[in-house]
Amino acid sequence: MTNDASFTHHAGVLAAQGFRTAACTAGIKTSGKPDLAAVVNLGPDFSCAAVFTCNQIKAAPVLVSQESVANGQARAVVINSGNANACTGEQGRTNANAMARDLAQGLGVDNSDVLVCSTGLIGEQLPMDVVSAGIHHLCARLQDDQAGESTAADQAAAAIMTTDTVPKTTVAVGNGFVVGGMGKGVGMMAPSLATMLVVLTTDAKATPDMLQQALDQAVAPTFNTLDIDGSTSTNDTVVLMASGASGIEPSQSELNNAVLSACDDLANQMQADAEGVTKRVTIRVRGALSDAEALEAARVVGRDNLVKTALFGSDPNWGRVVAAVGMAPVTMNPQGIGVAFNGHTVCERSTGAAGAREVDLSAPDIAVEVDLGTGSTGEAFVRTTDLSYAYVEINSEYST
């Protein structure tokens, strides 16, 4: 995806002026790895926007943050990993509010100015003694000069990981302003959004409405195209905070481009680090009656286990693709389906093409193109992966 903003992976949430971050090991994870982080907006502006999971079962921190961000303002976000605080009843909501309160008191701001994110195992109460102690430790660290340095941004990105293998950060450079960000998410990934927590920061001067528009237009073609395993999380959250510290007021288009660049880069990193991934796969469907029908068909193919296992085995098994797309509840020409792997036609008019079985799919990137044969122009794509032995191992052992 291309646009007018350039991006790097340096400094993450601290690439934008007017922010601080800190991370620590509170003791939520039994592994002893970092599990708590905070990102603080120093202003002068405190505009904020967010998007949340579409799962009807929403985790306590999602419910709390939805209420807090409704006024378009936020001064900080606190994030824990190792425990999702989902399906935890009223006690879970009390705990999420306590996380916001503890950070707010340490920063001297209102409780409602702090958003809360959690990720990890569902159905367990947070160990609030260690969480509260950890937040107090974060508040002390946020006063240190290191809280404004790039190493702190890297530490924060590492602290929010669960089954991720590498931290994920990005920076998109606009015209006199910057959008920085960090994210996590490699499994339980399917629209909307895909299992993820993302914090984006910008030093642009922008209203909450501008931020929301930029975020909405960026999420659709990036995070909402991730479909690793067909599972949608209870905790998905993407937050965008603006400090206004650059003094630059970008146009809506300029802001959109920078936010889109940052989100697209993070989505690519999540796909590349998906649980057990050996192949990064793009499923693009053309020839649909509408873009919406193309997207539905692409998701059906991308979630099909027989397609995913064939790609894991580098097998150009176009028959599995045709069988999968045939299950999609969309209009198609059953006698006119076309399939291509990495630009090589393997199926024409629902029949195998010459040399179809010889296509080499051993490289880590695979492009699957499907034409529904209707003659219409609807088109969409999803990003997915293969299904490997490692995926099963990771998810069968995760609760331990």
C-alpha positions in Angstrom: 0.0 0.0 0.0 1.4 3.4 -0.9 0.6 6.9 0.0 2.4 10.2 0.7 3.8 9.4 4.1 7.1 7.6 4.7 7.7 5.3 7.6 10.5 3.7 9.7 10.5 1.5 12.7 12.5 3.8 15.0 11.2 5.3 18.3 7.7 3.9 18.0 5.3 5.8 20.3 8.0 8.3 21.2 8.7 9.3 17.6 6.0 12.0 18.0 6.8 14.9 20.2 4.9 15.3 23.5 4.8 11.7 24.8 6.5 9.6 27.4 6.4 5.8 28.0 7.6 3.3 30.5 7.4 -0.5 31.0 8.1 -3.0 33.8 7.7 -6.5 35.0 4.8 -6.5 37.4 4.5 -10.2 37.8 1.3 -10.8 35.9 3.0 -13.3 33.6 4.4 -16.4 35.2 7.3 -16.3 32.8 8.7 -13.3 34.5 8.7 -11.3 31.3 7.7 -7.6 31.1 3.9 -7.3 31.3 2.9 -3.7 32.0 3.3 -0.4 30.1 2.0 3.1 29.9 2.0 5.8 27.3 1.4 9.4 28.4 0.4 12.4 26.4 2.1 15.6 27.7 0.1 17.9 25.5 -0.5 20.7 24.9 -3.5 18.9 23.2 -5.1 15.7 24.4 -7.3 14.7 21.5 -8.0 11.0 21.2 -9.9 8.5 19.1 -10.2 4.7 19.2 -11.8 1.7 17.7 -12.7 -1.5 19.5 -13.6 -5.1 19.0 -16.8 -6.0 17.3 -17.1 -9.2 19.4 -20.3 -9.0 21.4 -18.4 -10.3 24.4 -16.2 -7.4 25.3 -13.5 -7.4 27.9 -13.8 -5.1 31.0 -11.0 -2.8 29.8 -12.8 -2.3 26.4 -16.0 -1.3 28.2 -14.1 1.1 30.5 -12.1 2.6 27.6 -15.2 3.0 25.4 -16.8 5.2 28.1 -13.6 7.2 28.7 -12.8 8.0 25.1 -16.4 9.1 24.4 -15.4 12.7 25.1 -12.6 12.7 22.6 -9.9 13.2 25.2 -7.2 11.0 26.8 -4.0 11.8 28.6 -2.7 8.2 29.0 -3.2 4.5 28.3 -2.1 1.7 30.6 -1.7 -1.8 29.1 -1.1 -5.1 30.7 -0.2 -8.4 29.0 -0.6 -11.9 30.4 -4.2 -11.5 31.4 -7.1 -10.4 29.2 -9.5 -9.4 32.1 -12.3 -10.7 29.9 -15.3 -12.8 31.1 -14.5 -11.6 34.6 -17.8 -10.0 35.6 -18.2 -7.0 37.8 -14.9 -7.7 39.5 -13.2 -7.4 36.2 -14.7 -4.0 35.5 -13.7 -2.9 39.0 -10.2 -4.0 38.3 -10.0 -2.2 35.0 -11.3 1.0 36.7 -8.7 0.5 39.4 -5.9 0.4 36.8 -7.1 3.7 35.3 -7.4 5.2 38.8 -3.9 4.1 39.9 -2.2 5.6 36.8 -4.4 8.8 37.0 -3.4 9.4 40.6 0.2 8.9 39.8 0.0 11.4 36.9 -2.3 13.9 38.7 -5.1 13.6 36.1 -8.8 12.5 36.1 -9.5 8.8 36.1 -11.6 9.3 32.9 -8.5 10.6 31.1 -6.8 7.2 31.3 -7.6 4.3 28.8 -7.0 0.7 29.8 -6.0 -2.2 27.6 -5.4 -5.9 28.5 -4.3 -8.9 26.6 -3.7 -12.5 27.6 -5.6 -15.5 29.0 -9.4 -15.1 29.1 -11.4 -15.8 32.3 -8.9 -15.1 35.0 -9.1 -12.2 37.5 -6.1 -9.8 37.4 -3.7 -10.1 40.3 -4.4 -6.5 41.4 -1.8 -6.4 44.1 1.0 -6.8 41.6 -0.8 -4.7 39.0 -1.2 -1.8 41.3 2.4 -2.0 42.5 3.5 -2.2 38.9 1.5 0.9 37.9 3.1 2.8 40.8 6.5 1.7 39.5 5.5 2.9 36.0 4.6 6.3 37.4 8.1 6.6 39.0 9.7 5.6 35.7 7.7 8.1 33.7 9.4 10.9 35.7 12.8 9.7 34.5 14.5 11.1 31.5 14.7 7.7 29.9 10.9 7.7 29.5 11.4 10.0 26.6 14.1 7.9 24.8 13.7 5.4 22.1 14.8 2.5 24.3 11.7 3.1 26.5 9.5 2.8 23.4 11.1 -0.5 22.5 10.6 -1.7 26.1 6.9 -0.7 26.0 6.4 -2.6 22.8 7.9 -5.7 24.3 5.9 -5.5 27.5 2.5 -5.7 25.6 3.5 -9.0 23.8 1.8 -12.3 24.4 2.6 -15.0 21.8 4.4 -12.4 19.7 8.0 -13.3 19.0 9.2 -9.7 18.3 8.1 -6.2 19.3 6.2 -4.2 16.7 6.8 -0.5 16.3 6.4 2.0 13.5 6.8 5.6 12.6 5.2 7.5 9.7 6.5 10.9 8.8 4.1 13.4 7.4 4.5 17.1 6.4 6.0 18.5 9.6 4.4 16.0 11.9 4.9 12.4 12.9 2.7 9.4 13.7 4.4 6.8 15.9 3.0 3.5 17.1 3.4 0.1 18.7 1.2 -3.0 18.5 0.9 -6.6 19.4 -1.1 -9.4 17.9 -0.2 -12.7 16.2 -3.2 -15.0 16.9 -7.0 -15.0 17.5 -6.9 -12.7 14.4 -9.9 -12.0 12.3 -11.9 -8.9 11.5 -12.8 -6.8 13.2 -10.1 -5.9 14.1 -8.0 -9.0 14.5 -6.6 -9.7 18.0 -4.5 -6.8 18.6 -3.7 -3.9 20.8 -2.3 -0.8 19.0 -1.3 2.6 20.4 -0.7 5.3 17.9 0.7 8.7 18.8 1.0 11.9 16.7 2.3 15.4 17.4 -0.1 16.9 14.8 -2.8 19.3 15.9 -6.0 17.5 15.2 -9.5 17.4 16.6 -11.0 14.2 17.9 -13.2 14.0 14.8 -10.2 14.3 12.5 -8.5 11.5 14.5 -11.5 9.3 14.3 -11.9 9.8 10.6 -8.2 9.0 10.1 -8.4 5.9 12.2 -11.6 4.6 10.7 -10.2 4.9 7.1 -6.9 3.3 8.1 -8.3 0.3 10.0 -10.5 -0.9 7.2 -7.8 -1.8 4.6 -5.1 -2.8 7.2 -6.1 -4.4 10.5 -9.5 -5.5 9.2 -7.8 -7.4 6.4 -5.9 -9.6 8.8 -7.5 -13.0 9.0 -5.1 -15.5 10.5 -7.4 -18.0 12.2 -11.0 -16.7 11.9 -11.2 -15.9 15.6 -12.1 -12.4 16.8 -10.8 -11.3 20.2 -12.7 -9.8 23.1 -10.0 -7.2 23.7 -9.1 -5.6 20.4 -8.3 -1.9 20.8 -6.6 0.7 18.5 -6.0 4.1 20.2 -4.8 7.3 18.5 -3.6 10.2 20.7 -2.6 13.6 19.5 -0.4 16.0 21.5 -0.3 18.9 19.1 3.3 19.4 20.1 4.6 20.0 16.5 2.2 22.9 16.1 1.4 21.6 12.6 -2.3 21.4 11.6 -2.3 18.8 8.7 -5.2 18.5 6.3 -7.5 15.6 6.8 -5.9 13.9 3.8 -2.4 14.4 5.1 -3.3 13.0 8.5 -5.2 10.1 6.9 -2.1 9.2 4.8 0.2 9.1 7.8 -2.1 7.1 10.0 -2.7 4.7 7.1 1.0 4.2 6.6 1.6 3.4 10.3 -1.4 1.0 10.5 -0.4 -0.8 7.2 3.2 -1.3 8.5 2.0 -2.7 11.8 -0.5 -5.0 10.0 2.3 -6.3 7.8 4.5 -7.0 10.9 1.6 -8.8 12.6 1.1 -11.0 9.6 4.8 -11.8 9.4 4.9 -12.8 13.1 1.6 -14.7 13.1 1.6 -17.8 15.3 3.5 -20.6 13.7 3.7 -18.7 10.4 6.0 -20.1 7.6 4.1 -18.4 4.7 2.6 -14.9 4.4 -0.4 -15.2 2.2 -2.5 -12.6 0.4 -5.9 -13.8 -0.9 -7.3 -11.4 -3.5 -10.7 -11.9 -5.0 -11.8 -10.2 -8.2 -14.9 -10.4 -10.4 -17.4 -10.1 -7.6 -20.7 -8.1 -7.8 -19.4 -5.8 -5.1 -16.3 -5.2 -3.0 -18.2 -6.5 0.0 -18.9 -9.8 -1.7 -15.3 -10.0 -2.8 -14.2 -9.5 0.8 -16.6 -12.2 2.0 -15.2 -14.7 -0.5 -11.6 -13.8 0.3 -12.3 -14.4 4.0 -13.8 -17.8 3.3 -10.7 -18.9 1.3 -8.3 -17.4 3.8 -9.9 -19.3 6.7 -10.1 -22.7 5.0 -7.9 -25.1 6.8 -7.3 -27.3 3.7 -6.1 -24.3 1.7 -3.9 -23.2 4.6 -2.3 -26.6 5.1 -1.7 -27.0 1.3 0.2 -23.7 1.4 2.2 -24.8 4.4 3.2 -27.8 2.3 4.0 -25.5 -0.7 1.4 -27.5 -2.6 -0.3 -25.5 -5.5 -3.6 -27.3 -4.8 -5.9 -25.0 -6.7 -8.8 -27.5 -6.2 -8.9 -26.6 -2.5 -9.1 -22.9 -3.4 -12.0 -23.5 -5.8 -13.8 -25.7 -3.3 -13.4 -23.1 -0.6 -14.6 -20.2 -2.6 -17.6 -22.2 -3.7 -18.8 -22.2 0.0 -18.9 -18.4 0.1 -22.4 -16.9 0.2 -21.8 -14.6 -2.8 -22.7 -14.5 -6.4 -20.3 -16.3 -8.8 -20.1 -18.1 -12.1 -19.5 -21.8 -11.1 -18.1 -22.6 -14.5 -16.0 -19.5 -14.8 -13.7 -19.5 -11.7 -10.1 -18.5 -12.2 -7.2 -19.1 -9.8 -3.6 -17.9 -9.9 -0.7 -18.5 -7.5 2.0 -15.8 -7.6 0.8 -14.6 -10.9 0.8 -18.1 -12.5 -2.6 -19.2 -13.8 -3.5 -22.6 -12.3 -7.3 -22.7 -13.0 -9.3 -21.3 -15.9 -13.0 -21.6 -16.2 -13.1 -23.9 -13.2 -10.7 -26.3 -14.9 -7.0 -26.9 -14.3 -4.5 -25.0 -16.5 -1.4 -26.5 -18.1 1.5 -26.7 -15.7 -0.6 -26.0 -12.6 1.0 -28.6 -10.4 4.5 -27.3 -11.2 4.1 -23.8 -9.7 6.7 -23.2 -7.0 5.2 -22.1 -3.7 8.3 -22.6 -1.5 9.0 -18.9 -1.0 7.7 -17.3 2.2 5.3 -15.0 0.4 2.3 -16.3 -1.6 -0.2 -14.4 -3.6 -3.5 -16.2 -4.3 -5.8 -14.6 -6.8 -9.4 -15.7 -7.4 -11.7 -14.5 -10.1 -15.4 -15.2 -9.5 -16.1 -15.0 -13.2 -19.2 -12.7 -13.0 -17.6 -10.0 -15.2 -18.2 -7.4 -12.5 -15.5 -5.3 -10.9 -15.9 -6.0 -7.1 -12.5 -6.6 -5.6 -11.0 -7.1 -2.1 -8.2 -8.9 -0.3 -7.3 -10.4 3.1 -3.9 -11.1 4.6 -3.5 -14.5 6.2 -0.9 -17.3 6.7 -0.5 -21.0 6.4 -1.4 -23.4 9.1 1.6 -25.1 10.5 2.5 -27.7 13.2 3.8 -24.8 15.3 0.4 -23.0 15.3 -1.2 -26.0 16.9 1.6 -26.4 19.4 1.5 -22.7 20.4 -2.2 -22.6 20.9 -2.5 -26.0 22.7 0.1 -24.9 25.2 -0.9 -21.2 25.6 -2.8 -21.4 28.9 0.3 -22.6 30.6 
